[in-house]
Amino acid sequence: MSANQPSPDDAPLYFAREPIFPRRISGKFRSLKWVLMALMLGIYYILPWIRWDRGAALPDQAVLLDLANRRFFFFGLEIWPHEFYFVAGLLIMAGLGLFLFTSALGRVWCGYACPQTVWTDLYILVERWVEGDRNNRIRLHRQAWNAEKIRKRLIKWGLWLFIGLATGGAWVFYFTDAPTLLSDLLTGDASPIAYTTIAIATATTFAFGGFAREQMCIYACPWPRIQAAMMDEDTITIAYREWRGEPRGKLQKNEKLAEGQGDCIDCMACVNVCPMGIDIRNGQQLECITCGLCIDACNEMMDKIGKPRGLVGYMALKDETNERAGNKVTNIWKHVLRPRTLLYFTLWSGFGIALVVGLFLRSPLDFNVTPSRDPLFVTQSDGTIRNIYTLRIRNKHGSEETFRISATTADYEETQALKLTLEGVEGDTVTVPADQLYNQRLYLDAGPASDLAGAKRTEIMIWVEQVGEDEPVSDSADTVFNGKGK
């Protein structure tokens, strides 16, 4: 060991991050990523502006998280707070879907659809437009600050900031009427919460997509550490065919591969295009997001030297072993359709079917009854026993509706022994505004000589039925009538 070379014990534990400057590449996987990026960004930015007619009483924004009124609108669906199990079901489906795709195809979510990946790709695209491709960006990074570097950095950061601002602005549009909020934001009349949320979302997008980049995937995201439990030797992921590429060696222009040399010419193209800065030839690594760009780079190089494509490609680890031994490769569907993935798909589809059935079976009316407990009953001057109840009627229709209230015994027979009175209302009907929760006080009176007044406790049912419809919606709630019996 040289006297000037530090010993391993003296080596620093932490090193400064070396920025990664991926080289531009073209190919089917890069094209797929461009299409998916445009599609997902388009959906994210455009969705709050799509209108959906729900009637005069309801908002016309297709997708709206109406926190003020505690409702979630998604096109023709409306989810109330007590129906949060639908949202929980969707989150469970998202988790199972992630397990399913990771088990079958590795980290395809990370490589193609993760927001961090999508916005980082967009930021790198802007960086390439302003500063040039990989070599130019490396040169600019290493050179001293001068007029050129300042100019390019300010232009790049300005465009990044604009993208971050559009991202944060699009996010708040999901929580209130987008055109109204945009007008308020431009005139300074919006809530401070809106400005604060936009500022935070802008700053995080700017920092994560522009500077942190692969560090978010390596250090902040837990999924790289969990993915190993989802993958096995049948999982289709990106791998290097070592048996074909080794021993690797450099190849000069117009030369041919030496006798016994592998197909890998150590051109570093796969490393230079990798947004994580890793060498796929070193095997499976925590940092790999299976984006496929190394496949495009390697295939391009194989075309140039006249060798078959696929030195780096999507494959199961079991296939690499079979290829090395000269055995037949397993059909791709046998890798995908195996017990683990079938179990995940069964669970995923089961939750999906349950949610769809629940959406179709849910009633446009919610009704519950709360009897007064203090006191259990009131004795009137003429000996009549009165019970007091609070009715809660939630009208999920998009229009004002009238409902009739009635009471029956537990065996559904309407009883004449009970006199029904609605506080502040004449008759036995109430009108409930569209998409509102309505509270109504109800009195039930039993004459002193009736069986209900003499019994200690009688099971009854309170009914609510829609008025004026050919197929009226109705609901009921079980409760009790308390009398003076012992």
BAMARTOR-842394 format. One line per field, with one value per residue (C-alpha): residue in one letter; x, y negated, z negated. Coordinates in Angstrom, 2 decimals, always signed. Layout:
N
type: A,...
xx: X,...
yy: Y,...
zz: Z,...
***
This chain:
486
type: M,S,A,N,Q,P,S,P,D,D,A,P,L,Y,F,A,R,E,P,I,F,P,R,R,I,S,G,K,F,R,S,L,K,W,V,L,M,A,L,M,L,G,I,Y,Y,I,L,P,W,I,R,W,D,R,G,A,A,L,P,D,Q,A,V,L,L,D,L,A,N,R,R,F,F,F,F,G,L,E,I,W,P,H,E,F,Y,F,V,A,G,L,L,I,M,A,G,L,G,L,F,L,F,T,S,A,L,G,R,V,W,C,G,Y,A,C,P,Q,T,V,W,T,D,L,Y,I,L,V,E,R,W,V,E,G,D,R,N,N,R,I,R,L,H,R,Q,A,W,N,A,E,K,I,R,K,R,L,I,K,W,G,L,W,L,F,I,G,L,A,T,G,G,A,W,V,F,Y,F,T,D,A,P,T,L,L,S,D,L,L,T,G,D,A,S,P,I,A,Y,T,T,I,A,I,A,T,A,T,T,F,A,F,G,G,F,A,R,E,Q,M,C,I,Y,A,C,P,W,P,R,I,Q,A,A,M,M,D,E,D,T,I,T,I,A,Y,R,E,W,R,G,E,P,R,G,K,L,Q,K,N,E,K,L,A,E,G,Q,G,D,C,I,D,C,M,A,C,V,N,V,C,P,M,G,I,D,I,R,N,G,Q,Q,L,E,C,I,T,C,G,L,C,I,D,A,C,N,E,M,M,D,K,I,G,K,P,R,G,L,V,G,Y,M,A,L,K,D,E,T,N,E,R,A,G,N,K,V,T,N,I,W,K,H,V,L,R,P,R,T,L,L,Y,F,T,L,W,S,G,F,G,I,A,L,V,V,G,L,F,L,R,S,P,L,D,F,N,V,T,P,S,R,D,P,L,F,V,T,Q,S,D,G,T,I,R,N,I,Y,T,L,R,I,R,N,K,H,G,S,E,E,T,F,R,I,S,A,T,T,A,D,Y,E,E,T,Q,A,L,K,L,T,L,E,G,V,E,G,D,T,V,T,V,P,A,D,Q,L,Y,N,Q,R,L,Y,L,D,A,G,P,A,S,D,L,A,G,A,K,R,T,E,I,M,I,W,V,E,Q,V,G,E,D,E,P,V,S,D,S,A,D,T,V,F,N,G,K,G,K
xx: +0.00,+1.32,+2.29,-0.08,-3.02,-5.41,-5.94,-9.46,-9.79,-9.21,-11.69,-14.67,-17.97,-20.03,-19.27,-20.77,-23.37,-22.10,-24.88,-26.13,-26.51,-28.33,-27.56,-30.38,-31.51,-34.23,-35.94,-39.21,-38.90,-37.95,-40.90,-43.21,-42.05,-42.70,-46.24,-47.02,-45.51,-47.62,-50.73,-50.33,-49.32,-52.21,-54.68,-53.26,-53.34,-56.61,-58.84,-59.91,-61.23,-63.61,-67.25,-70.02,-73.68,-75.18,-78.03,-78.32,-77.83,-74.47,-71.02,-70.33,-66.65,-66.10,-63.50,-63.78,-62.60,-65.15,-63.61,-65.82,-68.95,-67.13,-67.91,-65.95,-67.25,-65.89,-67.91,-71.24,-70.25,-70.60,-68.90,-70.01,-67.91,-69.77,-68.96,-65.22,-64.94,-65.03,-61.88,-60.30,-61.16,-59.49,-56.35,-56.30,-56.70,-53.81,-51.60,-52.56,-52.07,-48.56,-47.84,-49.28,-47.27,-44.07,-44.39,-45.00,-42.91,-40.63,-40.61,-42.60,-44.49,-41.23,-39.87,-42.93,-45.71,-44.34,-44.84,-41.20,-40.11,-42.55,-41.61,-37.90,-38.13,-39.83,-37.18,-34.34,-36.03,-36.03,-32.42,-31.42,-33.22,-31.38,-27.92,-27.50,-26.93,-24.84,-21.32,-22.41,-24.17,-21.13,-18.90,-21.26,-21.43,-17.66,-16.81,-16.50,-19.43,-19.49,-22.07,-22.95,-23.43,-25.48,-27.68,-28.40,-28.98,-31.41,-33.36,-33.46,-34.44,-37.09,-38.68,-38.45,-40.14,-42.92,-43.54,-43.56,-46.01,-48.30,-48.07,-48.96,-51.71,-53.26,-53.25,-55.37,-57.85,-58.97,-60.33,-62.58,-64.15,-61.15,-62.28,-63.40,-60.18,-58.01,-59.78,-59.33,-55.65,-54.97,-56.84,-55.36,-58.73,-57.97,-57.58,-54.08,-54.28,-54.46,-51.36,-49.49,-50.39,-49.27,-46.01,-45.24,-46.16,-44.10,-41.05,-41.19,-41.66,-38.77,-36.47,-37.42,-37.56,-34.71,-32.12,-32.96,-34.00,-32.61,-31.99,-35.74,-35.93,-32.86,-33.21,-36.72,-38.93,-39.49,-40.55,-37.02,-36.55,-39.94,-39.78,-37.47,-40.30,-42.53,-39.99,-38.62,-36.75,-39.91,-40.31,-39.64,-37.15,-34.15,-31.02,-27.66,-26.91,-23.52,-23.01,-23.18,-21.45,-18.38,-15.50,-16.06,-13.51,-13.12,-13.72,-12.20,-13.95,-13.84,-12.45,-14.03,-14.49,-11.49,-11.70,-13.34,-14.50,-18.07,-20.58,-20.20,-17.68,-17.69,-18.99,-20.77,-23.88,-26.14,-24.60,-24.65,-28.40,-29.41,-31.26,-30.09,-26.44,-26.00,-24.36,-26.95,-24.09,-23.47,-26.75,-29.93,-29.57,-31.79,-31.45,-32.74,-36.24,-36.49,-37.18,-35.73,-33.47,-30.39,-32.09,-32.56,-28.93,-27.52,-29.73,-28.54,-24.93,-25.54,-27.01,-23.85,-21.47,-23.68,-24.59,-28.06,-30.14,-31.03,-27.68,-29.59,-33.31,-36.41,-36.22,-36.78,-33.73,-34.68,-34.42,-30.87,-29.86,-31.60,-30.03,-26.57,-27.09,-28.49,-31.94,-35.30,-36.58,-39.87,-42.88,-43.48,-47.06,-45.83,-43.77,-46.70,-49.49,-48.10,-49.65,-48.37,-49.59,-52.89,-53.45,-52.76,-55.04,-57.84,-57.65,-57.40,-60.33,-62.36,-62.07,-62.88,-66.03,-67.13,-66.73,-68.66,-71.48,-71.52,-71.80,-74.75,-76.57,-76.21,-79.41,-79.88,-81.31,-79.75,-81.96,-81.37,-83.32,-82.00,-84.48,-84.23,-82.69,-83.24,-86.02,-87.04,-90.64,-92.82,-96.26,-98.71,-101.42,-104.05,-101.91,-100.62,-97.08,-94.81,-91.46,-89.15,-86.86,-84.40,-84.57,-81.64,-82.46,-79.69,-81.07,-78.45,-80.59,-79.56,-82.96,-85.20,-87.37,-90.39,-90.55,-93.42,-92.72,-94.65,-94.35,-95.17,-94.76,-91.77,-93.81,-94.39,-98.06,-99.03,-100.37,-103.19,-102.14,-99.37,-99.97,-97.11,-96.18,-93.32,-92.02,-92.63,-94.24,-97.88,-98.79,-96.44,-94.13,-90.86,-89.00,-85.26,-82.99,-80.85,-77.74,-78.28,-78.50,-81.80,-82.56,-86.18,-87.65,-90.41,-92.98,-94.85,-97.80,-99.60,-102.94,-103.07,-105.24,-103.13,-100.91,-97.87,-98.32,-98.69,-95.72,-92.22,-90.61,-92.08,-90.05,-91.22,-89.97,-89.83,-90.23,-89.32,-90.69,-90.19,-93.39,-94.51,-92.36,-93.44,-90.76,-90.30,-87.19,-87.84,-85.86,-86.53,-84.85,-85.48,-86.11,-88.27,-91.22,-90.82,-93.91,-94.62,-94.72,-92.49
yy: +0.00,-3.44,-5.77,-8.41,-6.01,-5.98,-2.66,-1.14,-2.15,-5.79,-5.84,-8.14,-6.48,-8.92,-10.30,-13.29,-12.34,-12.23,-13.51,-11.12,-12.38,-9.71,-9.65,-10.04,-6.75,-5.62,-2.26,-0.53,-0.80,-4.48,-5.08,-3.21,-5.41,-8.57,-7.41,-6.49,-9.74,-11.84,-9.84,-10.05,-13.71,-14.52,-12.77,-14.49,-18.01,-17.76,-15.70,-18.57,-20.53,-17.86,-18.72,-16.26,-17.32,-16.18,-18.68,-22.18,-21.14,-19.36,-20.39,-19.72,-18.82,-15.22,-14.40,-16.34,-15.70,-17.93,-18.05,-20.94,-18.82,-15.54,-13.94,-12.44,-12.72,-10.56,-11.08,-9.33,-8.12,-9.94,-8.60,-9.80,-9.65,-6.61,-4.86,-5.22,-1.46,-2.02,-4.13,-1.57,+1.15,-0.79,-1.22,+2.52,+3.20,+0.83,+2.70,+6.11,+4.83,+3.71,+7.16,+8.83,+6.83,+7.01,+10.78,+11.21,+8.46,+7.00,+3.27,+2.19,-0.30,-1.98,-2.02,-3.24,-4.66,-5.92,-9.71,-10.12,-8.37,-10.29,-13.75,-12.91,-11.86,-15.16,-17.15,-15.28,-15.99,-19.73,-19.51,-17.88,-20.56,-23.34,-21.90,-19.21,-15.49,-13.60,-14.79,-18.43,-18.21,-16.62,-19.34,-22.07,-20.49,-20.41,-23.82,-26.93,-29.30,-31.64,-33.46,-30.32,-28.15,-30.78,-31.38,-27.70,-26.92,-29.82,-28.76,-25.14,-25.99,-28.40,-25.68,-23.21,-25.73,-26.26,-22.48,-22.31,-25.21,-23.53,-20.32,-21.98,-24.02,-20.93,-19.20,-21.83,-21.87,-18.40,-19.76,-22.56,-23.88,-24.33,-27.39,-29.25,-28.48,-29.50,-32.87,-33.31,-32.36,-34.92,-37.70,-36.88,-35.92,-32.22,-30.73,-30.85,-27.06,-26.89,-29.05,-27.10,-23.76,-24.92,-26.23,-22.94,-20.83,-23.10,-22.93,-19.15,-18.53,-20.91,-19.26,-15.61,-15.65,-18.09,-17.29,-14.23,-12.02,-8.51,-9.23,-9.22,-5.69,-4.43,-6.05,-7.44,-4.81,-1.58,+0.46,+1.46,+3.22,+4.92,+6.05,+8.97,+10.68,+10.37,+11.76,+15.23,+17.04,+17.00,+13.21,+11.58,+8.78,+7.23,+9.34,+9.57,+12.83,+13.34,+16.67,+14.87,+11.60,+12.85,+12.58,+9.00,+6.90,+3.62,+3.47,+0.82,-0.51,+1.82,+4.63,+8.02,+9.78,+11.83,+15.61,+16.65,+13.13,+12.61,+10.32,+7.57,+5.02,+3.06,-0.06,-1.22,-2.19,-0.36,-2.29,-5.67,-5.55,-4.25,-6.90,-5.13,-5.03,-1.28,+1.44,+4.11,+6.53,+6.76,+8.64,+7.79,+4.61,+2.67,-0.47,+1.09,-0.14,+2.14,-0.78,+1.06,-1.76,+0.45,+2.95,+0.27,-0.85,+2.66,+3.64,+0.56,+1.54,+5.18,+3.93,+1.93,+4.85,+7.37,+9.47,+10.74,+8.52,+9.56,+9.52,+7.48,+8.16,+9.01,+12.59,+14.81,+15.77,+19.42,+18.79,+17.48,+20.72,+22.81,+20.82,+21.21,+24.99,+25.05,+26.15,+24.99,+21.70,+21.79,+20.26,+16.73,+17.50,+20.26,+17.62,+15.22,+17.72,+19.42,+19.98,+16.74,+14.46,+16.35,+15.89,+12.14,+11.86,+13.76,+11.47,+8.36,+9.30,+10.41,+6.97,+5.36,+7.43,+6.75,+2.99,+3.01,+5.06,+2.74,-0.32,+1.12,+2.39,-0.69,-2.62,-6.30,-6.74,-6.36,-6.31,-5.76,-6.33,-7.30,-7.01,-9.46,-7.86,-10.62,-10.11,-6.83,-8.08,-10.99,-10.59,-13.21,-14.80,-12.42,-9.34,-9.03,-7.60,-9.52,-8.33,-10.77,-9.85,-11.64,-10.65,-11.16,-10.96,-11.27,-12.01,-10.92,-11.93,-14.89,-16.49,-17.48,-14.55,-14.08,-11.13,-9.69,-8.54,-5.66,-3.18,+0.53,+3.36,+5.64,+8.02,+5.23,+4.69,+1.02,+0.28,-2.11,-2.24,-4.75,-8.35,-9.75,-13.45,-15.20,-18.25,-21.45,-19.55,-19.06,-15.52,-12.58,-13.76,-15.67,-17.27,-16.68,-18.86,-17.22,-15.46,-16.55,-15.00,-15.94,-15.68,-15.40,-15.03,-12.37,-11.78,-8.48,-8.51,-5.46,-5.85,-4.95,-1.89,-0.47,+2.57,+0.55,-1.89,+0.96,+2.98,+2.18,+2.52,+3.19,+3.71,+1.50,+0.29,-3.25,-3.49,-6.15,-5.92,-8.14,-9.89,-10.44,-7.83,-4.78,-2.71,-4.49,-3.95,-2.95,-2.05,-1.13,-1.13,+1.15,-0.52,-0.11,-1.81,-2.13,-1.95,-2.05,+1.72,+3.42
zz: +0.00,+0.93,-1.88,-0.48,-0.10,-3.09,-4.79,-4.81,-8.46,-7.52,-4.61,-5.20,-6.09,-4.01,-0.57,+1.20,+3.81,+7.35,+9.66,+12.32,+15.87,+17.92,+21.64,+24.13,+25.63,+28.03,+28.19,+27.44,+23.65,+23.79,+26.15,+23.78,+20.90,+22.97,+23.78,+20.16,+18.88,+21.26,+20.40,+16.63,+16.58,+18.90,+16.61,+13.53,+14.97,+16.94,+14.65,+12.30,+15.30,+16.58,+15.87,+14.88,+14.62,+11.31,+11.15,+9.75,+6.11,+6.57,+7.87,+11.55,+11.21,+12.35,+9.67,+6.43,+2.88,+1.17,-2.32,-3.44,-2.95,-3.59,-0.25,+2.62,+6.17,+8.97,+12.16,+11.45,+7.98,+4.69,+1.56,-1.89,-5.08,-6.41,-3.12,-3.57,-3.28,+0.50,+0.26,-2.09,+0.42,+3.23,+1.11,+0.39,+4.11,+4.85,+2.38,+3.73,+7.28,+6.36,+4.90,+8.02,+10.56,+8.52,+8.13,+11.86,+13.48,+10.83,+10.11,+13.16,+10.99,+10.00,+13.53,+15.40,+13.20,+9.87,+9.56,+8.54,+11.74,+13.96,+12.68,+12.60,+16.27,+17.05,+15.18,+16.93,+20.28,+19.47,+18.29,+21.58,+23.60,+21.79,+21.12,+23.78,+23.54,+21.01,+21.88,+22.11,+18.73,+17.09,+18.52,+17.30,+13.86,+13.50,+14.94,+12.80,+12.48,+15.43,+17.54,+19.54,+16.47,+14.63,+17.67,+18.29,+14.63,+14.21,+17.31,+16.14,+12.59,+13.86,+16.00,+13.10,+10.83,+13.37,+13.56,+9.75,+9.57,+12.12,+10.12,+6.84,+8.48,+10.08,+6.70,+4.92,+7.83,+6.78,+3.48,+4.69,+7.87,+10.20,+12.26,+9.13,+7.27,+10.22,+10.34,+6.58,+6.78,+9.51,+7.68,+4.26,+2.79,+2.22,-1.25,-2.81,-3.02,+0.77,+1.22,-1.49,+0.07,+3.52,+2.08,+0.31,+3.35,+5.62,+3.34,+2.92,+6.65,+7.44,+4.88,+5.40,+9.21,+9.78,+7.13,+4.99,+7.92,+7.37,+3.69,+3.07,+4.48,+2.66,-0.76,-1.22,+0.40,-1.57,+1.46,+2.65,-0.69,-0.58,+3.04,+2.27,+0.39,+3.48,+5.98,+6.62,+9.39,+11.59,+11.42,+14.78,+14.29,+16.04,+16.10,+17.84,+19.68,+18.15,+19.88,+23.22,+22.37,+20.51,+20.72,+21.76,+23.59,+25.40,+29.12,+31.34,+34.43,+37.45,+35.28,+34.66,+31.36,+30.35,+30.20,+26.93,+26.09,+24.95,+26.64,+24.02,+25.29,+22.01,+23.76,+20.56,+22.58,+20.14,+17.24,+18.98,+19.67,+16.22,+14.18,+11.01,+12.11,+11.58,+13.65,+14.46,+15.19,+11.45,+10.98,+9.07,+7.02,+4.66,+6.79,+10.05,+10.96,+14.06,+16.40,+19.42,+20.65,+20.31,+22.63,+25.30,+24.94,+25.13,+28.08,+29.96,+29.37,+30.38,+33.66,+34.30,+33.76,+35.55,+32.51,+31.50,+29.27,+25.74,+23.94,+21.37,+21.28,+19.33,+18.12,+15.10,+13.10,+13.69,+17.45,+17.15,+15.44,+18.10,+20.95,+19.39,+19.27,+22.80,+21.65,+22.99,+21.59,+19.67,+21.40,+20.13,+19.09,+16.77,+15.00,+14.73,+13.95,+10.88,+7.40,+5.88,+8.65,+8.95,+5.21,+5.44,+8.49,+6.74,+3.70,+5.88,+8.09,+5.05,+3.48,+6.83,+7.33,+3.75,+4.24,+7.53,+5.99,+2.98,+5.23,+7.12,+4.02,+1.83,+1.21,+2.17,-1.33,-4.77,-7.85,-11.55,-14.75,-18.18,-21.10,-23.97,-27.07,-29.60,-30.40,-28.73,-28.51,-29.58,-31.21,-29.94,-32.11,-30.68,-31.36,-27.76,-27.52,-25.16,-23.73,-21.96,-19.04,-16.79,-13.13,-10.76,-7.06,-4.49,-1.03,+1.53,+4.48,+6.57,+6.01,+3.10,+1.95,-0.34,-2.73,-4.79,-8.34,-9.93,-12.79,-12.98,-15.43,-15.06,-12.86,-10.29,-11.23,-11.41,-14.91,-15.71,-19.36,-18.58,-17.62,-15.53,-15.67,-13.89,-15.72,-13.74,-10.85,-9.96,-8.98,-8.63,-5.80,-5.73,-2.82,-2.69,-0.49,+2.17,+0.93,-2.67,-6.13,-7.81,-11.55,-12.74,-16.24,-16.46,-19.23,-19.65,-22.07,-23.49,-25.30,-29.00,-28.32,-25.46,-25.75,-24.70,-27.60,-30.06,-28.81,-29.98,-26.56,-23.12,-19.96,-17.09,-13.70,-12.32,-8.55,-6.00,-2.45,+0.57,+1.73,+5.31,+7.09,+9.06,+7.32,+4.00,+1.91,-1.69,-4.77,-8.37,-11.75,-14.72,-18.04,-21.18,-22.83,-26.60,-28.78,-32.54,-33.05,-35.57
***
